[in-house]
Amino acid sequence: MLAQSPGDSRLRYMLANEFKNGGQLEQAVREFRAILAHDANYGPAYYHGGQTLEKLNRPEEARALYAAGIEATRRAGDAHTRGELEAALALLG
């Protein structure tokens, strides 16, 4: 399905989560970043991308992704995801 609709953020997000859940963390990060390259307002990709970066022990990259996500969700009016990103950033320190 993704081959037919490569710009479909929802499909790419599902694929990224499959990679994440299957332990293919580097591939998951690439997919989360691909989502954001096409749809900078896709809030969940910031959150789950950051979580994946944390699992890869890359806290600085996770912080940057969370911070970018906070700004994107603020612009998009997505208070729920913004709250999740703020909490994740606060926990990361």
Secondary structure, DSSP 8 states (H G I E B T S, - for coil): -TTT-TT-HHHHHHHHHHHHHTT-HHHHHHHHHHHHHH-TT-HHHHHHHHHHHHHTT-HHHHHHHHHHHHHHHHHHT-HHHHHHHHHHHHHH-
